[in-house]
Amino acid sequence: MSELFDAVDALVASRSPLPSPAERRRLRQAHALTLDEVAAALQVRRATVGAWESGRTEPRPPEREAYARLLEQLATLYPAPEDAGAEQEDTAVPRTFTAPAPPAPATATPPPTPPVSQPTASASGAPDAVAGAGTAGESASAPPAAVGAPAAAPRPRAERESHTSRRPGAVKTAPANAHAPGGGYAHGPLLVLDADAGRQVTGYGIGGLVLDVPAKSLPALVEWTLTEAQLGAERLHGSGRDADPLLVLTAAACERYGLPAALSHEERLAGRLPEGHKVIKQLQRAEWKLTRRGLGPWARIYRPAQGGRRRCVQLCIPSWRALDARAWGHAAQLEPAELARLLGTYAQRVMTPVGSTAVTGLQLMTALNPPTRASEPDADGRRHSEHRPGSLGTEPVDPAPCEAPEGHPVLAGLPRFHVRGPGERLFEEAYDWARDLTDTECMKRYLVGLDVNLAFGAAANGAVVGLAAPPVHVTRPVFDAALPGSWLVDLSHVDLNRVKVGKQWRDLDGDLLPSPFTPSGRRPEGPAWYATPTVAYAVELGYDVVPSEAWVRRESGRFLDGWYKRLRDAYVTTMKDLGVAEKLSPHRFLQAMDGYKSRDPELGIVVDAVKMTVKGGIGKLQEKARGGGWKPGQPWPALARPTWRPDIRATVISRARINMHRKMLNLAAATGQYPVAVLSDCAVYAADGPSPLDVLPYNGDGKTVPGSFRLGVSPGMVKHEGTQSVLWGADVLEQLAGDGHVANLARYIKTGEVTAKDNGE
């Protein structure tokens, strides 16, 4: 009899009832499950689950019963709306759905809830190594427009969903504007748009938001976004403007709106579609305009502002390589709902992306410190725009000749092939220094890398920089550490064998430390141009300085403080969501950092994007000329920006390098330990054990050498970059030795892989 029962059970299981394909997809996404996760649980391929959700195939035993059980449990957690069976009466206006957050996984750290839009609180390399890494033709320019107003709310209408609809089903929740993250923008800063086989477009937003998108063309999509979708973000400063809505188009959504799923080789080189493309003609007929970057991976579509209202929508197209893998990892391969969560978290904690992380970092400076403000009413009661104190203003400022990069128009009078040396050009760059190991260090077992968190962000905090006024040339000036500028001074007399540490003179082995005055770490040989923080550090070390000339900026301020705080809070908050909180003991911090990105890979990408925003934003302050048509002596587009400020970049990098040297100096004075290699924000030490705790001396109270490296998540503190054996280091040094050059072990300490010959560049 039991065999008969088993046969009956198997027959029932073979016909296990399943919801509609659209409902299957809705339930999975409501619980934040990926196709890969469901496929792994059911031991099938990812494409198989996708076919079940699209209705192309139906599951068969034995997977069908397990799949039905999964969907039944999810339906209990996320019930369909009461009117889900009624026929849809109107498809011309979008419907709003919001999926509740999934239950917290069984981890030490609960999944993060994206914060509201107001402020909440790396790979080695100099900032300008990332600054130009955006899409070809990319610029931070936006259409001229006044401060915008919130988009109009959708028209009231009945909301009904058919069981046979291919769109995600609705979830019974509070009204749409109940989850407004920024007051007037009920649906958040962005939507990720995807299209199904039936050409229906669905928009995925923050917090599990799902919208039906009725637009049938790109011009109609832009119109719908500005009039119906309630997308955008509140301004970050009272004198700034609200963020434009961002639409992220998947490859399927591109094809739905007549765009290619990928750019051709020629289009990729140009960074945009050709002007004669049919979609661009559609936009022109509808009187929409494109900015100078055209219709490329990052595009702005707008109409001139009217009545003080800005009308602009931004597009991001991942399949056109909008999301650089160096900053965004595998974000372009994520499903729409997952990508919306990732980009939405970044948008709320940093700002709505406006291009590469470098471009966004630069734009964030202006968003937090706008150049203008509304004046007091005049005699007629009218207000006008005026310069806002503390900002960089609205007009670009030429650099001092010593601050200008090669090819800048201010250097047009120099001979064509003249090469400027330190006495003519300011060389404030990040460290790239290494030396051979001593006999004592060769007897140790390990090389341990320490990496400074957000080193350039920490250096920007408190930096006094020039503002809107041009630099003033001074001969035989008296050095003033409070005056930002560039100084021509001879620091070759500074002896690192005897320096002031705090208020005491200390004898050290200066040959084992890099010079704090040059990126190469070599001792300067004569007069050179330095930014104010570098000269001030020479004074701090106990030596007199006598500049022969200077370019100084008497109008100054801490322009980057708000920028640093915004990015610091974004970084620290996201790290906390990943289980790495502030004020942990050294041991607990190292434990928390072990595999932290695997706890939530999407938030791990957000952390990397924040770090690249810091580095790239600083690098963009000295964006170089790009494109084959440029010739030395001619201006390039970046020079028209008030935020093209190589002097500010030099100040930040100077402070970062000096901060690094001060920590190494204090550690050497207290323990006799010296770095064997330094690359930007990473220092490598020889140690008897593999842990940073084998390098850094901590007492029982969790305190270490004052002014030196400290383990922790806060910017300026350090984390473990990697550990390799001393034998590995000796082998790398031997492999890459040549012409007196010493390979920089900090470049390879993280993975141990040497992928290219170290040429010191």
C-alpha positions in Angstrom: 0.0 0.0 0.0 2.9 2.4 0.8 4.1 2.0 -2.8 0.7 3.2 -4.0 0.8 6.2 -1.7 4.3 7.0 -2.9 3.0 6.8 -6.5 0.1 9.1 -5.7 2.4 11.6 -4.0 4.7 11.6 -7.0 1.7 12.2 -9.3 0.6 15.1 -7.2 4.1 16.5 -7.1 4.4 16.3 -10.9 1.5 18.8 -11.1 2.4 21.0 -8.2 0.5 24.3 -8.7 2.7 27.2 -9.6 1.9 31.0 -9.8 2.2 32.8 -13.1 5.7 33.4 -14.5 5.5 37.1 -13.6 4.5 36.3 -10.1 7.4 33.9 -9.7 9.8 36.7 -10.7 8.1 39.1 -8.3 8.4 36.7 -5.4 12.0 36.1 -6.0 12.9 39.7 -6.3 10.8 40.7 -3.3 13.1 38.4 -1.2 16.2 39.9 -2.9 17.1 36.5 -4.3 19.2 36.3 -7.5 18.7 33.8 -10.3 22.0 32.2 -9.3 20.9 31.6 -5.7 17.6 30.0 -6.8 19.4 27.9 -9.4 22.0 26.7 -6.8 19.3 25.8 -4.3 17.4 23.7 -6.9 20.5 22.3 -8.5 19.7 23.6 -12.0 21.2 26.2 -14.3 20.6 29.9 -14.0 19.1 30.0 -17.5 16.6 27.3 -16.5 15.2 29.5 -13.7 15.1 32.4 -16.0 13.1 30.4 -18.5 10.6 29.4 -15.8 10.1 33.1 -14.9 9.7 34.2 -18.5 7.2 31.4 -19.2 9.3 29.8 -22.0 9.4 26.5 -20.1 7.8 24.9 -17.0 9.7 23.0 -14.3 9.4 19.2 -14.2 9.8 16.8 -11.3 11.7 16.5 -9.0 12.6 20.3 -9.2 9.0 21.3 -9.7 7.9 20.3 -6.2 10.9 22.1 -4.6 10.3 25.2 -6.7 6.6 25.2 -5.7 7.5 24.9 -2.1 9.9 27.9 -2.4 7.3 30.0 -4.1 4.7 29.0 -1.5 6.9 30.2 1.3 7.7 33.4 -0.4 4.0 34.1 -1.2 3.4 33.8 2.6 6.0 36.5 3.2 5.0 38.7 0.3 1.3 38.3 -0.4 -0.2 39.6 -3.7 -2.6 42.6 -3.5 -6.2 42.0 -3.0 -7.1 43.2 -6.5 -4.4 41.2 -8.3 -7.0 39.2 -10.2 -8.9 42.1 -11.6 -8.4 43.2 -15.2 -6.2 46.2 -15.9 -8.1 49.2 -17.2 -5.4 51.6 -18.1 -1.8 51.1 -19.1 -1.0 54.6 -20.0 0.0 55.6 -16.5 2.6 53.8 -14.4 1.7 51.7 -11.4 3.8 51.8 -8.2 4.8 48.7 -6.3 7.1 48.4 -3.3 8.5 45.1 -2.1 9.1 44.9 1.6 12.6 44.3 2.8 13.6 40.6 3.1 14.1 39.0 6.5 17.6 39.6 7.9 20.0 36.8 7.2 21.6 34.9 10.0 24.8 37.0 10.2 26.4 39.1 12.7 25.5 42.2 10.8 22.0 42.9 9.6 21.5 44.0 6.0 21.6 47.7 5.6 18.6 50.0 5.0 19.5 52.8 2.6 19.5 56.0 4.5 17.8 59.2 3.6 19.4 61.6 1.2 21.0 64.0 3.7 24.6 63.2 4.8 24.9 60.4 7.3 27.9 60.8 8.3 42.2 51.3 -2.2 44.0 50.4 -4.5 47.4 52.1 -4.4 48.0 54.9 -6.9 48.0 58.7 -7.2 44.7 60.3 -7.7 45.4 61.4 -11.3 45.9 57.8 -12.3 42.1 57.4 -12.0 40.9 60.9 -12.9 40.8 60.4 -16.6 39.5 56.9 -16.5 35.9 57.7 -17.4 34.2 57.2 -20.7 35.7 58.8 -23.7 34.4 62.3 -24.3 33.1 62.4 -20.7 32.9 65.8 -19.0 31.4 67.1 -15.8 29.5 69.8 -17.7 25.7 70.0 -17.4 23.2 72.0 -19.3 22.7 75.6 -18.2 19.7 75.7 -15.9 18.3 77.1 -12.7 17.6 75.3 -9.5 15.0 72.7 -10.2 11.8 71.9 -8.4 10.3 68.4 -7.5 8.6 66.6 -10.3 4.9 66.6 -10.5 3.1 63.7 -8.9 1.4 61.0 -11.1 -2.3 61.5 -11.9 -4.6 59.5 -9.6 -5.8 56.2 -11.2 -7.0 52.7 -10.4 -4.3 50.2 -9.8 -5.1 46.7 -11.0 -2.9 43.8 -12.0 -3.8 40.7 -14.0 -2.6 37.3 -13.0 -1.4 36.9 -16.6 0.5 40.1 -16.8 4.3 39.6 -17.6 5.1 42.5 -15.3 6.1 42.0 -11.7 3.0 41.7 -9.5 2.1 44.3 -6.9 2.8 44.0 -3.3 0.4 45.3 -0.7 2.1 48.3 0.9 1.6 51.8 2.1 0.9 54.6 -0.5 3.7 55.4 -3.0 4.9 58.6 -1.3 5.0 57.0 2.1 8.5 55.8 1.4 9.8 59.1 -0.1 13.5 59.3 0.7 13.9 62.9 -0.1 10.6 64.7 0.6 9.5 65.7 -2.9 10.9 62.7 -4.8 8.8 59.8 -3.7 10.5 57.2 -5.9 14.1 58.1 -5.1 17.0 59.2 -7.2 17.0 56.6 -10.0 15.4 53.7 -11.8 17.0 50.7 -13.5 14.9 50.0 -16.6 14.5 46.5 -18.0 12.3 45.1 -20.8 10.8 41.6 -21.1 10.1 39.5 -24.2 6.7 41.3 -24.5 8.6 44.7 -24.8 7.0 45.8 -21.5 9.5 48.0 -19.6 9.8 47.8 -15.8 11.7 50.2 -13.6 13.4 49.1 -10.4 14.2 51.6 -7.7 15.5 51.8 -4.1 13.8 49.8 -1.3 12.4 47.2 -3.7 10.4 49.7 -5.6 9.0 48.5 -8.9 7.3 50.7 -11.5 5.6 49.9 -14.8 7.0 52.3 -17.5 4.5 53.1 -20.2 6.8 55.1 -22.5 7.2 53.7 -26.0 10.1 55.9 -27.2 13.1 57.6 -25.7 11.5 61.1 -25.9 8.4 59.8 -24.3 10.5 58.2 -21.6 12.2 61.5 -20.8 8.8 63.3 -20.6 7.4 60.6 -18.4 10.4 60.7 -16.1 10.0 64.5 -15.5 6.2 64.6 -15.2 5.1 61.2 -13.8 7.9 59.3 -12.2 8.7 61.4 -9.1 12.4 60.8 -9.5 15.3 63.0 -8.2 17.1 63.9 -5.0 17.1 66.9 -2.8 20.0 69.3 -3.0 23.0 68.8 -0.7 23.3 72.5 0.0 20.7 75.2 0.3 22.3 77.2 -2.5 22.7 74.3 -4.8 20.2 72.5 -7.0 18.3 69.2 -6.8 19.9 66.2 -8.5 18.5 65.2 -11.9 16.7 61.9 -12.1 18.9 59.0 -13.4 17.7 56.2 -15.7 19.9 53.2 -16.0 19.1 51.2 -19.1 19.8 47.5 -19.4 20.7 46.0 -22.8 17.0 44.9 -23.2 15.8 48.4 -22.4 18.2 49.9 -24.9 16.8 47.7 -27.6 13.3 48.5 -26.6 13.9 52.2 -27.1 15.8 51.8 -30.4 19.3 51.9 -29.0 22.0 49.3 -29.6 22.7 46.9 -26.8 26.4 47.6 -27.2 28.4 50.3 -29.0 30.4 49.4 -32.1 34.2 49.8 -32.0 34.0 53.2 -33.8 31.2 54.4 -31.5 33.1 53.3 -28.4 36.2 55.3 -29.6 34.0 58.3 -30.1 32.2 57.8 -26.8 28.8 58.3 -28.3 26.3 57.4 -31.0 26.7 59.3 -34.3 24.6 62.5 -34.7 22.5 60.9 -37.4 21.2 58.0 -35.3 17.5 57.6 -35.5 17.0 58.0 -31.7 18.9 61.3 -31.7 16.7 62.5 -34.5 13.6 61.5 -32.4 14.9 63.6 -29.5 15.6 66.6 -31.8 12.1 66.4 -33.3 10.7 66.4 -29.7 12.9 69.5 -29.0 15.1 67.7 -26.5 18.8 68.6 -26.4 22.0 66.7 -25.6 25.1 68.0 -23.8 28.5 68.0 -25.4 29.1 64.4 -24.5 26.3 63.4 -26.8 24.3 60.2 -26.5 27.0 58.0 -24.9 27.4 55.7 -21.9 26.5 58.7 -19.7 24.1 61.2 -21.3 22.1 64.2 -20.3 18.9 65.0 -22.1 17.3 68.3 -21.4 15.4 71.4 -22.4 16.4 74.9 -21.5 15.1 75.9 -18.0 11.9 77.8 -17.9 10.5 79.7 -14.9 13.4 78.6 -12.7 12.6 74.9 -13.3 15.3 72.6 -14.5 14.2 69.9 -17.0 17.0 67.3 -17.4 17.2 63.5 -17.3 20.4 61.6 -17.1 21.0 58.2 -18.7 23.5 55.5 -17.7 24.0 52.5 -20.0 26.0 49.8 -18.4 26.2 47.7 -21.5 28.0 50.6 -23.2 30.7 50.4 -20.4 29.3 53.2 -18.3 30.2 51.4 -15.1 34.0 51.1 -15.2 35.0 47.8 -13.6 37.9 49.5 -11.8 35.3 51.4 -9.7 32.1 49.3 -10.0 33.4 45.8 -10.2 30.8 43.4 -11.7 27.9 45.9 -11.2 27.1 45.9 -14.9 26.3 42.1 -14.7 23.9 42.4 -11.8 20.2 41.9 -12.2 18.1 45.1 -12.4 16.8 45.0 -8.8 20.3 44.3 -7.5 21.8 47.1 -9.5 19.1 49.5 -8.3 20.0 48.7 -4.7 23.7 49.2 -5.3 23.4 52.5 -7.3 20.7 53.7 -5.0 22.8 53.2 -1.9 25.6 55.1 -3.5 23.3 57.8 -4.6 21.8 58.3 -1.2 25.2 58.2 0.7 27.3 60.1 -1.8 25.2 61.6 -4.6 23.4 60.5 -7.7 26.1 59.4 -10.1 26.7 61.8 -13.0 29.4 59.9 -14.8 32.5 58.0 -13.7 33.3 58.0 -10.0 36.0 60.7 -10.8 33.4 63.0 -12.4 31.0 62.3 -9.6 33.7 63.1 -7.0 34.4 66.4 -8.7 30.7 67.3 -9.1 30.2 66.5 -5.4 32.6 69.3 -4.5 30.3 71.8 -6.2 27.1 70.3 -5.0 28.3 70.7 -1.4 30.0 74.1 -1.9 28.0 75.9 -4.6 29.7 78.9 -6.3 26.7 81.2 -6.1 23.8 82.1 -3.8 20.7 84.3 -3.9 21.4 87.9 -2.8 19.4 89.9 -0.4 16.4 91.7 -2.0 17.3 94.9 -3.9 15.2 98.1 -3.9 12.7 96.5 -6.1 12.4 93.4 -3.9 14.3 91.2 -6.5 17.1 88.8 -5.8 19.9 88.0 -8.0 22.8 85.5 -8.1 26.0 86.5 -6.3 29.3 84.9 -5.4 29.1 82.6 -2.4 32.0 83.1 0.0 34.1 80.0 0.6 33.5 78.6 -2.9 35.6 78.6 -6.0 33.3 80.9 -7.8 32.0 80.6 -11.4 35.1 81.6 -13.4 38.2 79.5 -14.0 41.5 80.7 -12.5 44.8 80.2 -14.3 47.5 78.4 -12.3 50.9 79.8 -11.4 53.4 78.8 -14.1 55.1 76.4 -11.7 51.7 74.7 -11.0 50.7 74.3 -14.7 51.1 70.8 -16.3 53.0 70.5 -19.6 51.2 72.0 -22.5 49.2 74.5 -20.5 48.6 77.9 -22.3 50.5 79.8 -19.5 53.6 78.0 -20.6 53.3 78.9 -24.3 56.4 81.1 -24.1 58.7 78.2 -23.3 60.8 76.5 -26.0 59.0 73.6 -27.7 61.1 70.8 -26.3 62.1 72.4 -23.0 61.8 69.9 -20.0 61.1 71.6 -16.7 62.9 70.4 -13.6 62.0 70.7 -9.9 63.2 74.4 -10.0 60.6 75.2 -12.6 57.7 72.9 -11.9 55.8 71.8 -8.8 56.2 68.0 -8.3 53.7 67.1 -5.6 52.8 63.4 -6.2 52.2 60.3 -4.2 55.1 58.1 -3.0 56.6 55.5 -5.2 59.7 54.5 -3.2 61.5 51.3 -2.3 64.9 50.1 -1.1 66.8 46.8 -0.6 66.3 44.8 2.5 68.9 45.1 5.2 70.6 41.9 6.6 68.5 42.1 9.7 65.3 42.4 7.6 66.3 39.4 5.5 66.4 37.3 8.7 62.8 38.0 9.3 60.1 35.8 7.9 57.4 38.1 6.5 56.6 41.3 4.7 53.5 43.0 5.9 51.6 45.7 4.0 49.7 48.4 5.8 47.2 50.5 3.8 45.8 53.8 4.9 42.0 54.1 4.6 40.8 57.0 2.3 44.3 58.5 2.5 43.6 61.4 0.1 40.2 62.0 1.8 41.8 62.3 5.2 44.4 64.6 3.6 41.7 66.8 2.2 40.1 67.2 5.6 41.2 70.5 7.1 43.3 71.5 4.1 43.5 75.2 3.6 43.4 75.9 -0.1 43.1 78.9 -2.4 39.6 79.9 -3.4 38.4 82.1 -6.3 41.2 84.7 -6.5 44.2 84.1 -8.7 47.7 83.5 -7.2 50.0 86.4 -6.4 53.7 86.3 -7.1 56.1 87.2 -4.3 59.9 87.5 -4.2 61.9 86.6 -1.1 58.8 85.9 1.0 58.8 84.9 4.7 57.3 81.5 4.8 53.8 81.3 6.3 52.4 77.9 7.0 48.8 79.3 7.0 49.1 80.7 3.5 48.3 78.2 0.7 50.6 78.4 -2.3 53.7 77.2 -4.0 57.2 78.0 -2.7 60.6 77.9 -4.3 63.0 76.7 -1.5 66.0 74.6 -1.0 65.3 71.6 1.4 68.3 69.6 0.5 69.8 70.5 3.9 67.1 68.6 5.9 68.9 65.6 7.5 66.6 62.7 8.3 69.3 61.2 10.5 68.5 63.9 13.1 64.9 65.3 13.3 62.4 66.6 15.7 59.9 64.1 16.8 57.3 66.0 18.8 59.5 68.5 20.8 62.6 66.3 21.1 65.5 65.8 18.7 65.9 62.2 17.7 68.7 60.3 15.9 67.4 57.9 13.3 68.8 56.0 10.3 67.7 58.4 7.6 68.9 56.1 4.8 66.1 53.7 5.7 63.4 56.3 5.4 62.2 58.0 2.2 62.6 61.7 1.9 59.2 63.4 2.6 59.9 66.1 -0.1 60.0 64.0 -3.3 57.6 61.3 -4.7 60.6 59.1 -5.4 61.8 59.4 -1.8 65.2 60.6 -2.9 66.8 63.5 -1.1 66.3 66.8 -3.1 69.4 68.2 -4.7 68.7 71.9 -4.7 65.9 74.5 -4.9 62.5 73.1 -5.9 58.9 74.2 -5.9 56.8 72.8 -3.0 53.2 73.2 -1.8 52.7 74.8 1.6 52.2 71.6 3.6 55.6 70.2 2.4 57.5 73.3 3.4 55.7 73.4 6.7 56.8 69.8 7.4 60.4 70.8 7.0 59.9 73.4 9.7 58.1 70.7 11.9 61.2 68.5 11.5 63.3 71.4 13.1 64.9 73.0 10.1 64.9 76.6 8.8 63.5 77.4 5.4 64.2 80.5 3.3 62.1 80.6 0.1 63.4 82.7 -2.7 60.0 83.3 -4.3 56.4 82.1 -4.1 53.0 82.1 -5.7 50.5 82.5 -2.8 46.7 82.7 -2.5 45.5 85.2 0.1 41.8 84.3 -0.3 41.7 80.8 1.2 39.5 78.4 3.1 38.7 74.8 3.9 36.9 74.2 0.7 37.0 70.4 0.9 35.9 69.8 4.5 32.2 69.1 3.6 33.3 66.9 0.7 35.5 64.8 3.0 32.8 64.5 5.6 30.2 63.3 3.1 32.5 60.7 1.7 33.8 59.7 5.1 30.3 59.1 6.3 29.4 57.1 3.2 32.5 54.9 3.7 32.2 54.4 7.4 28.4 53.7 7.2 28.8 51.1 4.5 31.7 49.4 6.3 29.5 49.2 9.4 26.8 47.6 7.3 29.4 45.0 6.3 30.2 44.3 9.9 33.3 46.6 10.3 32.4 49.2 12.9 34.5 52.1 14.3 36.2 51.8 17.7 36.9 48.1 17.5 39.9 46.7 19.3 42.8 45.9 16.9 42.2 42.1 17.1 38.4 42.5 16.5 39.0 44.9 13.7 41.3 42.4 11.9 38.7 39.7 12.4 35.9 41.9 11.1 37.9 42.7 8.0 38.4 39.1 7.1 36.2 38.5 4.1 34.0 41.5 4.8 33.0 42.1 1.2 31.6 38.6 0.9 29.0 39.4 3.5 27.2 41.6 1.0 29.0 41.8 -2.4 26.8 44.7 -3.6 27.8 46.8 -0.6 31.4 45.7 -1.2 31.1 47.4 -4.6 29.7 50.5 -2.9 32.8 50.7 -0.7 35.1 50.4 -3.7 33.1 53.1 -5.5 33.4 55.5 -2.6 37.2 55.0 -2.5 37.5 55.6 -6.2 35.2 58.7 -5.8 37.8 60.2 -3.4 40.8 59.4 -5.5 39.2 60.2 -8.8 37.7 63.5 -7.6 41.1 64.7 -6.4 42.7 63.6 -9.7 40.0 65.5 -11.7 41.3 68.7 -10.2 44.2 68.4 -12.7 42.5 66.7 -15.6 44.9 66.5 -18.5 44.2 67.1 -22.2 42.7 64.2 -24.0 42.0 63.5 -27.7 44.2 63.4 -30.8 43.3 66.9 -31.9 44.9 68.8 -29.0 48.3 70.5 -29.4 50.5 71.9 -26.6 49.8 75.5 -25.8 46.1 75.2 -26.7 43.4 75.1 -24.0 41.4 72.0 -23.4 37.8 71.7 -22.2 38.7 71.0 -18.6 40.4 74.4 -18.2 37.0 76.1 -18.5 35.9 74.7 -15.1 36.4 76.6 -11.9 37.2 73.2 -10.4 40.3 72.7 -12.6 42.7 73.5 -9.8 46.1 71.7 -9.8 47.1 73.8 -6.8 44.4 72.2 -4.7 45.3 68.7 -5.9 49.0 69.4 -5.0 48.0 70.5 -1.5 46.0 67.4 -0.9 48.7 65.0 -2.2 51.4 66.9 -0.3 49.4 66.4 2.9 48.8 62.8 2.2 52.5 62.1 1.6 53.5 64.1 4.6 50.9 62.3 6.8 52.4 59.0 5.6 56.0 60.1 6.4 55.0 61.4 9.8 53.5 58.0 10.7 56.6 56.1 9.5 58.9 58.5 11.3 57.1 58.2 14.6 57.1 54.4 14.3 60.8 54.3 13.5 61.6 56.6 16.5 59.6 54.4 18.9 60.4 50.9 17.6 63.4 51.1 15.2 61.2 49.7 12.4 61.6 51.2 9.0 59.5 50.6 5.8 61.1 48.7 2.9 58.6 50.1 0.3 55.9 52.7 0.1 53.4 53.1 -2.8 51.0 56.0 -2.4 49.0 54.9 0.7 50.6 51.5 1.3 53.7 50.8 3.4 55.5 47.5 3.6 57.5 46.3 6.7 59.6 43.3 7.5 58.2 41.4 10.5 58.6 38.2 12.4 54.9 37.4 12.1 52.3 37.7 9.3 49.9 40.1 11.1 49.9 43.9 11.2 50.1 43.4 15.0 53.6 42.0 14.4 54.5 45.4 13.1 52.5 47.8 15.2 53.1 47.7 19.0 49.8 47.8 21.0 49.7 47.6 24.8 47.1 46.0 26.9 44.9 49.1 26.8 44.8 49.0 23.0 47.1 52.0 22.5 50.0 52.2 20.1 52.7 54.7 19.2 51.2 58.2 19.2 51.2 59.8 15.8 51.9 56.5 14.0 49.8 53.9 12.2 46.7 52.7 14.0 44.4 49.8 12.9 40.8 50.8 12.3 38.2 51.6 9.8 38.2 55.4 10.0 40.0 57.4 7.3 43.6 57.9 8.1 43.8 54.7 10.1 45.2 51.5 8.4 44.1 48.1 7.5 46.0 45.0 6.4 46.9 45.2 2.8 48.6 41.8 2.5 51.4 39.6 3.7 54.1 37.7 1.7 57.2 35.9 2.8 60.6 37.6 2.8 61.8 34.9 0.4 59.0 36.0 -2.0 60.2 39.6 -1.6 63.8 38.7 -2.3 62.8 36.7 -5.4 60.8 39.7 -6.7 63.6 42.1 -6.1 66.0 39.8 -8.0 63.5 39.3 -10.9 62.9 43.0 -11.4 66.4 44.4 -10.6 68.0 46.5 -13.3 69.9 49.7 -13.8 70.0 50.4 -10.1 66.2 50.3 -9.9 64.6 48.6 -6.8 61.2 47.0 -7.4 58.4 48.4 -5.3 57.2 45.4 -3.2 54.1 47.5 -2.1 52.8 47.2 -5.7 52.5 43.4 -5.3 52.1 42.8 -1.6 48.3 42.3 -1.7 48.2 39.2 -4.0 51.8 38.3 -4.4 51.4 38.3 -8.2 53.8 40.2 -10.4 51.9 40.8 -13.6 54.3 43.3 -15.3 57.8 44.5 -15.0 58.1 47.2 -12.4 59.4 50.3 -14.2 59.0 52.7 -11.4 56.3 54.7 -13.2 
